[in-house]
């Protein structure tokens, strides 16, 4: 698949609806309720959704004293989005519905953060979204929940499975919420 929308916007590889993975996180308000709300919204759009447990982690790149994050990862089977840009707009609408301002600093706490992690086996480089998510491989709060639902998955551009990547992140393991 190749899609061009200007010199920077390219998608290569193939994408199947069963291969959409989304990271879900929150650290403002009732973070657990925010994540559960998002999981319910995503599940309503994708009847075949698989989800990880909820994980708690210290914030990365936020000021000292920022509240911990609650995180999860979902695999969406049969989702309604035609392309990553369409999906991103829908996820941003859910973030806004939960009170996240569209204009925000990457280093701010947030009521809801929804990130497209993987769009099938595609490597997506659009001006608004890139997959695989550019920072996911070094983040235990993404990789550990992903390993729960897809341990044998190989992220495009990698040779190791998600479970093998998690083994390398062993020193940064978040605490799982019961």
N, CA and C atoms as a LAMMPS dump frame, in Angstrom:
ITEM: TIMESTEP
0
ITEM: NUMBER OF ATOMS
534
ITEM: BOX BOUNDS ff ff ff
-5.0000000000000000e+02 5.0000000000000000e+02
-5.0000000000000000e+02 5.0000000000000000e+02
-5.0000000000000000e+02 5.0000000000000000e+02
ITEM: ATOMS id mol type element x y z
1 1 1 N 0.853 -1.167 0
2 1 2 C 0 0 0
3 1 3 C 0.894 1.222 0
4 2 1 N 0.548 2.222 -0.801
5 2 2 C 1.278 3.471 -0.788
6 2 3 C 0.288 4.606 -0.937
7 3 1 N 0.421 5.57 -0.085
8 3 2 C -0.489 6.699 -0.098
9 3 3 C 0.374 7.939 0.041
10 4 1 N 0.191 8.914 -0.836
11 4 2 C 0.979 10.132 -0.747
12 4 3 C 0.051 11.326 -0.627
13 5 1 N 0.372 12.177 0.308
14 5 2 C -0.381 13.42 0.52
15 5 3 C 0.614 14.557 0.683
16 6 1 N 1.588 14.598 -0.146
17 6 2 C 2.647 15.581 -0.001
18 6 3 C 3.956 14.838 0.14
19 7 1 N 5.038 15.554 0.17
20 7 2 C 6.347 14.911 0.153
21 7 3 C 6.646 14.087 1.404
22 8 1 N 6.042 14.367 2.546
23 8 2 C 6.334 13.636 3.782
24 8 3 C 5.366 12.496 4.048
25 9 1 N 4.246 12.478 3.384
26 9 2 C 3.184 11.559 3.748
27 9 3 C 3.23 10.282 2.918
28 10 1 N 3.717 9.214 3.524
29 10 2 C 3.839 7.949 2.814
30 10 3 C 3.417 6.812 3.732
31 11 1 N 2.688 5.858 3.185
32 11 2 C 2.328 4.647 3.904
33 11 3 C 2.767 3.473 3.055
34 12 1 N 3.534 2.565 3.653
35 12 2 C 3.955 1.377 2.926
36 12 3 C 3.649 0.143 3.751
37 13 1 N 3.514 -0.982 3.081
38 13 2 C 3.173 -2.227 3.766
39 13 3 C 1.697 -2.504 3.58
40 14 1 N 1.197 -3.424 4.377
41 14 2 C -0.226 -3.724 4.291
42 14 3 C -0.854 -3.513 5.652
43 15 1 N -2.109 -3.178 5.637
44 15 2 C -2.826 -2.967 6.894
45 15 3 C -4.139 -3.727 6.835
46 16 1 N -4.358 -4.559 7.828
47 16 2 C -5.622 -5.271 7.95
48 16 3 C -6.326 -4.742 9.194
49 17 1 N -7.657 -4.688 9.184
50 17 2 C -8.368 -4.167 10.343
51 17 3 C -8.001 -4.861 11.653
52 18 1 N -7.609 -6.131 11.612
53 18 2 C -7.287 -6.829 12.857
54 18 3 C -5.944 -6.4 13.425
55 19 1 N -5.213 -5.577 12.711
56 19 2 C -3.874 -5.211 13.132
57 19 3 C -3.761 -3.82 13.731
58 20 1 N -4.853 -3.177 14.055
59 20 2 C -4.792 -1.838 14.632
60 20 3 C -4.612 -1.959 16.147
61 21 1 N -3.513 -1.397 16.64
62 21 2 C -3.242 -1.378 18.075
63 21 3 C -3.214 0.066 18.537
64 22 1 N -3.909 0.342 19.643
65 22 2 C -4.01 1.692 20.189
66 22 3 C -3.571 1.671 21.645
67 23 1 N -2.731 2.633 22.008
68 23 2 C -2.338 2.831 23.402
69 23 3 C -3.307 3.804 24.051
70 24 1 N -3.675 3.517 25.297
71 24 2 C -4.631 4.331 26.052
72 24 3 C -3.969 4.719 27.369
73 25 1 N -4.015 5.992 27.72
74 25 2 C -3.421 6.413 28.981
75 25 3 C -4.114 7.631 29.557
76 26 1 N -3.941 7.804 30.862
77 26 2 C -4.496 8.958 31.567
78 26 3 C -3.728 9.156 32.864
79 27 1 N -3.553 10.438 33.26
80 27 2 C -2.995 10.701 34.586
81 27 3 C -3.638 11.917 35.253
82 28 1 N -4.777 12.351 34.765
83 28 2 C -5.503 13.444 35.414
84 28 3 C -6.9 12.987 35.804
85 29 1 N -7.407 13.56 36.879
86 29 2 C -8.732 13.169 37.347
87 29 3 C -8.693 11.732 37.818
88 30 1 N -9.761 11.021 37.606
89 30 2 C -9.803 9.595 37.934
90 30 3 C -9.242 8.849 36.725
91 31 1 N -7.926 8.65 36.717
92 31 2 C -7.242 8.076 35.558
93 31 3 C -7.796 6.696 35.207
94 32 1 N -8.09 5.889 36.205
95 32 2 C -8.634 4.555 35.931
96 32 3 C -9.989 4.667 35.238
97 33 1 N -10.839 5.555 35.72
98 33 2 C -12.148 5.746 35.086
99 33 3 C -11.996 6.295 33.668
100 34 1 N -11.05 7.194 33.468
101 34 2 C -10.822 7.744 32.128
102 34 3 C -10.409 6.645 31.143
103 35 1 N -9.496 5.778 31.57
104 35 2 C -9.041 4.691 30.696
105 35 3 C -10.185 3.718 30.446
106 36 1 N -10.934 3.373 31.477
107 36 2 C -12.059 2.445 31.283
108 36 3 C -13.119 3.036 30.36
109 37 1 N -13.355 4.333 30.467
110 37 2 C -14.301 4.997 29.57
111 37 3 C -13.822 4.859 28.125
112 38 1 N -12.536 5.15 27.889
113 38 2 C -11.977 5.048 26.533
114 38 3 C -12.068 3.617 26.013
115 39 1 N -11.783 2.639 26.865
116 39 2 C -11.89 1.242 26.452
117 39 3 C -13.323 0.91 26.038
118 40 1 N -14.29 1.421 26.765
119 40 2 C -15.693 1.209 26.401
120 40 3 C -16.037 1.85 25.069
121 41 1 N -15.541 3.064 24.848
122 41 2 C -15.793 3.753 23.584
123 41 3 C -15.158 3.005 22.409
124 42 1 N -13.938 2.541 22.584
125 42 2 C -13.258 1.807 21.516
126 42 3 C -13.93 0.455 21.275
127 43 1 N -14.343 -0.206 22.345
128 43 2 C -15.026 -1.492 22.216
129 43 3 C -16.348 -1.364 21.47
130 44 1 N -17.027 -0.245 21.64
131 44 2 C -18.28 -0.021 20.925
132 44 3 C -18.046 0.149 19.422
133 45 1 N -16.857 0.576 19.051
134 45 2 C -16.525 0.772 17.635
135 45 3 C -15.894 -0.469 17.01
136 46 1 N -15.481 -1.399 17.857
137 46 2 C -14.788 -2.59 17.37
138 46 3 C -15.209 -3.786 18.205
139 47 1 N -16.222 -4.525 17.764
140 47 2 C -16.75 -5.624 18.567
141 47 3 C -15.726 -6.717 18.878
142 48 1 N -14.668 -6.811 18.096
143 48 2 C -13.652 -7.821 18.343
144 48 3 C -12.461 -7.294 19.127
145 49 1 N -12.651 -6.255 19.918
146 49 2 C -11.539 -5.646 20.644
147 49 3 C -10.962 -6.598 21.691
148 50 1 N -9.638 -6.667 21.729
149 50 2 C -8.917 -7.338 22.811
150 50 3 C -8.188 -6.257 23.583
151 51 1 N -8.163 -6.38 24.898
152 51 2 C -7.507 -5.349 25.7
153 51 3 C -6.601 -5.958 26.741
154 52 1 N -5.577 -5.205 27.069
155 52 2 C -4.658 -5.613 28.123
156 52 3 C -5.267 -5.291 29.479
157 53 1 N -4.565 -5.695 30.5
158 53 2 C -4.885 -5.24 31.851
159 53 3 C -4.564 -3.75 31.932
160 54 1 N -4.968 -3.127 33.016
161 54 2 C -4.578 -1.746 33.278
162 54 3 C -3.237 -1.768 34.006
163 55 1 N -2.337 -0.88 33.604
164 55 2 C -1.001 -0.792 34.18
165 55 3 C -0.79 0.609 34.726
166 56 1 N -0.074 0.708 35.824
167 56 2 C 0.268 2.011 36.39
168 56 3 C 1.755 2.237 36.181
169 57 1 N 2.117 3.465 35.78
170 57 2 C 3.521 3.792 35.568
171 57 3 C 3.798 5.235 35.955
172 58 1 N 5.031 5.498 36.306
173 58 2 C 5.459 6.873 36.549
174 58 3 C 5.459 7.614 35.226
175 59 1 N 5.151 8.912 35.256
176 59 2 C 5.122 9.67 34.004
177 59 3 C 6.526 9.81 33.411
178 60 1 N 6.589 9.783 32.085
179 60 2 C 7.843 9.954 31.362
180 60 3 C 7.817 11.316 30.693
181 61 1 N 8.824 12.143 30.968
182 61 2 C 8.925 13.443 30.314
183 61 3 C 8.015 14.514 30.879
184 62 1 N 7.434 14.281 32.049
185 62 2 C 6.59 15.271 32.704
186 62 3 C 7.323 15.828 33.914
187 63 1 N 6.904 16.992 34.407
188 63 2 C 7.562 17.57 35.583
189 63 3 C 7.487 16.642 36.796
190 64 1 N 8.478 16.755 37.66
191 64 2 C 8.499 15.956 38.882
192 64 3 C 7.228 16.225 39.683
193 65 1 N 6.673 15.18 40.258
194 65 2 C 5.455 15.305 41.044
195 65 3 C 4.178 15.103 40.236
196 66 1 N 4.302 14.929 38.91
197 66 2 C 3.105 14.671 38.101
198 66 3 C 2.511 13.325 38.509
199 67 1 N 1.206 13.201 38.478
200 67 2 C 0.57 11.935 38.877
201 67 3 C 0.979 10.78 37.965
202 68 1 N 0.914 9.568 38.528
203 68 2 C 1.181 8.361 37.744
204 68 3 C 0.142 8.22 36.633
205 69 1 N 0.535 7.503 35.598
206 69 2 C -0.369 7.177 34.496
207 69 3 C -0.998 5.816 34.715
208 70 1 N -2.2 5.66 34.224
209 70 2 C -2.839 4.36 34.06
210 70 3 C -2.851 4.124 32.558
211 71 1 N -2.37 2.944 32.129
212 71 2 C -2.224 2.641 30.707
213 71 3 C -2.832 1.299 30.357
214 72 1 N -3.177 1.161 29.088
215 72 2 C -3.642 -0.111 28.523
216 72 3 C -3.341 -0.071 27.032
217 73 1 N -3.398 -1.225 26.412
218 73 2 C -3.285 -1.326 24.956
219 73 3 C -4.443 -2.177 24.468
220 74 1 N -5.016 -1.781 23.327
221 74 2 C -6.097 -2.552 22.725
222 74 3 C -5.731 -2.929 21.294
223 75 1 N -6.222 -4.091 20.885
224 75 2 C -6.17 -4.528 19.491
225 75 3 C -7.595 -4.439 18.986
226 76 1 N -7.789 -3.729 17.884
227 76 2 C -9.13 -3.51 17.367
228 76 3 C -9.354 -4.338 16.11
229 77 1 N -10.315 -5.217 16.188
230 77 2 C -10.677 -6.108 15.09
231 77 3 C -11.993 -5.622 14.508
232 78 1 N -12.005 -5.323 13.233
233 78 2 C -13.242 -4.858 12.601
234 78 3 C -13.545 -3.406 12.888
235 79 1 N -12.522 -2.606 13.061
236 79 2 C -12.72 -1.182 13.334
237 79 3 C -13.27 -0.462 12.097
238 80 1 N -13.854 0.72 12.294
239 80 2 C -14.512 1.413 11.189
240 80 3 C -13.637 2.365 10.378
241 81 1 N -12.365 2.512 10.694
242 81 2 C -11.554 3.555 10.075
243 81 3 C -10.903 3.096 8.778
244 82 1 N -10.99 3.929 7.769
245 82 2 C -10.46 3.607 6.444
246 82 3 C -8.951 3.785 6.353
247 83 1 N -8.422 4.717 7.134
248 83 2 C -6.989 4.999 7.059
249 83 3 C -6.529 5.59 8.392
250 84 1 N -5.219 5.678 8.605
251 84 2 C -4.704 6.187 9.888
252 84 3 C -5.147 7.614 10.201
253 85 1 N -5.255 8.465 9.194
254 85 2 C -5.696 9.838 9.441
255 85 3 C -7.117 9.89 9.956
256 86 1 N -7.998 9.087 9.377
257 86 2 C -9.391 8.99 9.816
258 86 3 C -9.444 8.482 11.26
259 87 1 N -8.649 7.476 11.543
260 87 2 C -8.588 6.917 12.898
261 87 3 C -8.102 7.971 13.891
262 88 1 N -7.032 8.675 13.544
263 88 2 C -6.483 9.703 14.431
264 88 3 C -7.52 10.766 14.761
265 89 1 N -8.247 11.229 13.772
266 89 2 C -9.289 12.245 14.027
267 89 3 C -10.345 11.722 15.002
268 90 1 N -10.724 10.477 14.856
269 90 2 C -11.707 9.885 15.756
270 90 3 C -11.155 9.773 17.179
271 91 1 N -9.899 9.352 17.299
272 91 2 C -9.286 9.241 18.623
273 91 3 C -9.148 10.608 19.28
274 92 1 N -8.787 11.612 18.501
275 92 2 C -8.678 12.972 19.039
276 92 3 C -10.043 13.491 19.504
277 93 1 N -11.102 13.115 18.816
278 93 2 C -12.449 13.514 19.237
279 93 3 C -12.794 12.878 20.585
280 94 1 N -12.389 11.623 20.77
281 94 2 C -12.616 10.974 22.076
282 94 3 C -11.801 11.663 23.167
283 95 1 N -10.555 12.019 22.874
284 95 2 C -9.734 12.746 23.858
285 95 3 C -10.415 14.058 24.246
286 96 1 N -10.915 14.787 23.255
287 96 2 C -11.583 16.067 23.513
288 96 3 C -12.847 15.866 24.333
289 97 1 N -13.587 14.808 24.035
290 97 2 C -14.816 14.52 24.778
291 97 3 C -14.522 14.279 26.251
292 98 1 N -13.334 13.778 26.533
293 98 2 C -12.943 13.515 27.925
294 98 3 C -12.207 14.7 28.542
295 99 1 N -12.125 15.819 27.826
296 99 2 C -11.596 17.046 28.409
297 99 3 C -10.159 17.386 28.059
298 100 1 N -9.566 16.676 27.124
299 100 2 C -8.194 17.011 26.737
300 100 3 C -8.228 18.103 25.677
301 101 1 N -7.507 19.202 25.923
302 101 2 C -7.459 20.248 24.897
303 101 3 C -6.647 19.79 23.689
304 102 1 N -7.042 20.198 22.506
305 102 2 C -6.325 19.787 21.292
306 102 3 C -4.914 20.366 21.276
307 103 1 N -4.78 21.608 21.653
308 103 2 C -3.452 22.228 21.743
309 103 3 C -2.897 21.92 23.124
310 104 1 N -1.82 21.176 23.151
311 104 2 C -1.227 20.805 24.43
312 104 3 C 0.269 20.593 24.239
313 105 1 N 0.969 20.696 25.329
314 105 2 C 2.404 20.459 25.334
315 105 3 C 2.63 18.979 25.604
316 106 1 N 3.577 18.383 24.898
317 106 2 C 3.879 16.961 25.104
318 106 3 C 4.218 16.686 26.578
319 107 1 N 4.741 17.644 27.278
320 107 2 C 5.142 17.461 28.671
321 107 3 C 4.062 17.79 29.677
322 108 1 N 2.801 17.712 29.295
323 108 2 C 1.694 18.007 30.204
324 108 3 C 0.971 16.731 30.607
325 109 1 N 0.399 16.77 31.798
326 109 2 C -0.499 15.694 32.209
327 109 3 C -1.731 15.756 31.317
328 110 1 N -2.465 14.637 31.252
329 110 2 C -3.625 14.614 30.364
330 110 3 C -4.727 13.706 30.911
331 111 1 N -5.959 14.114 30.622
332 111 2 C -7.105 13.305 31.034
333 111 3 C -7.196 12.038 30.207
334 112 1 N -6.794 12.122 28.939
335 112 2 C -6.845 10.955 28.069
336 112 3 C -5.837 11.12 26.949
337 113 1 N -5.104 10.068 26.691
338 113 2 C -4.117 10.042 25.616
339 113 3 C -4.334 8.759 24.826
340 114 1 N -4.693 8.892 23.559
341 114 2 C -4.934 7.75 22.677
342 114 3 C -3.929 7.83 21.536
343 115 1 N -3.099 6.81 21.408
344 115 2 C -2.063 6.79 20.381
345 115 3 C -2.212 5.572 19.485
346 116 1 N -2.157 5.796 18.182
347 116 2 C -2.083 4.682 17.24
348 116 3 C -0.667 4.136 17.351
349 117 1 N -0.555 2.89 17.776
350 117 2 C 0.753 2.26 17.924
351 117 3 C 1.164 1.559 16.639
352 118 1 N 0.251 0.768 16.09
353 118 2 C 0.518 -0.007 14.881
354 118 3 C -0.696 0.017 13.982
355 119 1 N -0.462 0.183 12.688
356 119 2 C -1.516 0.106 11.681
357 119 3 C -1.141 -1.057 10.779
358 120 1 N -1.5 -2.261 11.205
359 120 2 C -1.13 -3.466 10.472
360 120 3 C 0.37 -3.599 10.386
361 121 1 N 0.837 -4.063 9.258
362 121 2 C 2.274 -4.175 9.032
363 121 3 C 2.793 -2.939 8.315
364 122 1 N 1.943 -1.908 8.238
365 122 2 C 2.306 -0.691 7.515
366 122 3 C 3.298 0.156 8.299
367 123 1 N 4.163 0.783 7.555
368 123 2 C 4.986 1.855 8.086
369 123 3 C 4.345 3.13 7.568
370 124 1 N 3.797 3.911 8.473
371 124 2 C 3.054 5.112 8.117
372 124 3 C 3.884 6.325 8.505
373 125 1 N 4.034 7.251 7.58
374 125 2 C 4.75 8.496 7.855
375 125 3 C 3.932 9.648 7.287
376 126 1 N 2.876 9.98 7.999
377 126 2 C 2.028 11.105 7.623
378 126 3 C 2.45 12.302 8.468
379 127 1 N 2.03 13.473 8.083
380 127 2 C 2.391 14.656 8.869
381 127 3 C 1.729 14.633 10.247
382 128 1 N 0.661 13.849 10.402
383 128 2 C -0.079 13.817 11.666
384 128 3 C 0.107 12.541 12.482
385 129 1 N 0.534 11.457 11.855
386 129 2 C 0.663 10.179 12.567
387 129 3 C 1.74 9.327 11.9
388 130 1 N 2.503 8.619 12.742
389 130 2 C 3.521 7.689 12.255
390 130 3 C 3.347 6.353 12.963
391 131 1 N 3.501 5.272 12.196
392 131 2 C 3.513 3.942 12.794
393 131 3 C 4.629 3.137 12.164
394 132 1 N 5.238 2.262 12.939
395 132 2 C 5.014 2.094 14.361
396 132 3 C 5.218 3.416 15.108
397 133 1 N 4.514 3.558 16.219
398 133 2 C 4.64 4.773 17.022
399 133 3 C 6.122 4.982 17.316
400 134 1 N 6.648 6.173 17.07
401 134 2 C 8.091 6.38 17.141
402 134 3 C 8.751 6.151 18.499
403 135 1 N 8.002 6.199 19.585
404 135 2 C 8.619 6.025 20.907
405 135 3 C 8.173 4.763 21.632
406 136 1 N 7.403 3.911 20.971
407 136 2 C 6.808 2.781 21.687
408 136 3 C 7.815 1.733 22.144
409 137 1 N 8.856 1.465 21.368
410 137 2 C 9.755 0.35 21.659
411 137 3 C 10.532 0.512 22.96
412 138 1 N 10.755 1.724 23.401
413 138 2 C 11.491 1.961 24.638
414 138 3 C 10.613 2.232 25.836
415 139 1 N 9.339 2.034 25.695
416 139 2 C 8.407 2.371 26.774
417 139 3 C 7.728 1.124 27.317
418 140 1 N 8.126 0.743 28.512
419 140 2 C 7.542 -0.437 29.147
420 140 3 C 6.038 -0.279 29.33
421 141 1 N 5.565 0.948 29.574
422 141 2 C 4.128 1.149 29.793
423 141 3 C 3.316 0.927 28.523
424 142 1 N 3.966 0.838 27.387
425 142 2 C 3.307 0.452 26.131
426 142 3 C 3.579 -1.02 25.835
427 143 1 N 4.84 -1.41 25.931
428 143 2 C 5.237 -2.75 25.499
429 143 3 C 4.712 -3.856 26.412
430 144 1 N 4.662 -3.621 27.713
431 144 2 C 4.173 -4.662 28.626
432 144 3 C 2.687 -4.954 28.39
433 145 1 N 1.828 -3.939 28.292
434 145 2 C 0.432 -4.243 27.966
435 145 3 C 0.281 -4.872 26.567
436 146 1 N 1.084 -4.415 25.608
437 146 2 C 1.034 -4.995 24.265
438 146 3 C 1.42 -6.471 24.311
439 147 1 N 2.399 -6.811 25.133
440 147 2 C 2.835 -8.21 25.253
441 147 3 C 1.74 -9.101 25.827
442 148 1 N 0.848 -8.541 26.631
443 148 2 C -0.273 -9.336 27.16
444 148 3 C -1.19 -9.831 26.051
445 149 1 N -1.411 -8.994 25.042
446 149 2 C -2.393 -9.347 24.017
447 149 3 C -1.753 -9.794 22.7
448 150 1 N -0.445 -9.539 22.53
449 150 2 C 0.216 -9.922 21.275
450 150 3 C 1.698 -10.207 21.507
451 151 1 N 2.026 -11.19 22.346
452 151 2 C 3.434 -11.423 22.698
453 151 3 C 4.308 -11.841 21.519
454 152 1 N 3.735 -12.511 20.535
455 152 2 C 4.512 -13.005 19.396
456 152 3 C 4.53 -12.044 18.214
457 153 1 N 3.892 -10.906 18.366
458 153 2 C 3.866 -9.905 17.31
459 153 3 C 5.267 -9.373 17.06
460 154 1 N 5.602 -9.197 15.804
461 154 2 C 6.851 -8.539 15.437
462 154 3 C 6.495 -7.175 14.872
463 155 1 N 6.974 -6.138 15.544
464 155 2 C 6.71 -4.762 15.139
465 155 3 C 7.422 -4.515 13.81
466 156 1 N 6.749 -3.884 12.84
467 156 2 C 7.408 -3.599 11.563
468 156 3 C 8.77 -2.92 11.774
469 157 1 N 9.766 -3.432 11.066
470 157 2 C 11.113 -2.888 11.173
471 157 3 C 11.96 -3.539 12.254
472 158 1 N 11.378 -4.463 13.019
473 158 2 C 12.089 -5.14 14.098
474 158 3 C 12.227 -6.622 13.756
475 159 1 N 13.154 -7.285 14.423
476 159 2 C 13.284 -8.729 14.239
477 159 3 C 12.854 -9.491 15.487
478 160 1 N 12.779 -8.805 16.619
479 160 2 C 12.382 -9.431 17.875
480 160 3 C 10.871 -9.338 18.063
481 161 1 N 10.323 -10.291 18.805
482 161 2 C 8.9 -10.238 19.146
483 161 3 C 8.678 -9.203 20.241
484 162 1 N 7.434 -8.856 20.445
485 162 2 C 7.085 -7.929 21.52
486 162 3 C 7.554 -8.483 22.869
487 163 1 N 7.371 -9.785 23.094
488 163 2 C 7.813 -10.402 24.36
489 163 3 C 9.326 -10.268 24.523
490 164 1 N 10.085 -10.445 23.466
491 164 2 C 11.54 -10.31 23.547
492 164 3 C 11.952 -8.87 23.829
493 165 1 N 11.258 -7.927 23.23
494 165 2 C 11.545 -6.512 23.504
495 165 3 C 11.24 -6.199 24.966
496 166 1 N 10.154 -6.758 25.491
497 166 2 C 9.805 -6.546 26.904
498 166 3 C 10.886 -7.08 27.831
499 167 1 N 11.481 -8.197 27.483
500 167 2 C 12.551 -8.767 28.307
501 167 3 C 13.707 -7.787 28.431
502 168 1 N 13.959 -7.005 27.381
503 168 2 C 15.025 -5.994 27.421
504 168 3 C 14.65 -4.817 28.307
505 169 1 N 13.357 -4.628 28.53
506 169 2 C 12.867 -3.497 29.346
507 169 3 C 12.622 -3.915 30.792
508 170 1 N 13.131 -5.057 31.188
509 170 2 C 12.824 -5.649 32.503
510 170 3 C 13.078 -4.693 33.658
511 171 1 N 14.04 -3.806 33.563
512 171 2 C 14.335 -2.876 34.652
513 171 3 C 13.339 -1.757 34.77
514 172 1 N 12.448 -1.617 33.803
515 172 2 C 11.497 -0.523 33.779
516 172 3 C 10.058 -1.035 33.854
517 173 1 N 9.848 -2.174 34.488
518 173 2 C 8.537 -2.805 34.509
519 173 3 C 7.571 -2.012 35.386
520 174 1 N 6.422 -1.588 34.818
521 174 2 C 5.426 -0.892 35.624
522 174 3 C 4.667 -1.873 36.519
523 175 1 N 3.963 -1.323 37.481
524 175 2 C 3.17 -2.155 38.388
525 175 3 C 1.788 -2.324 37.788
526 176 1 N 1.335 -3.552 37.724
527 176 2 C 0.017 -3.839 37.163
528 176 3 C -1.057 -3.553 38.195
529 177 1 N -2.105 -2.927 37.744
530 177 2 C -3.237 -2.641 38.619
531 177 3 C -4.124 -3.867 38.678
532 178 1 N -4.501 -4.266 39.879
533 178 2 C -5.362 -5.448 40.041
534 178 3 C -6.767 -5.188 39.577
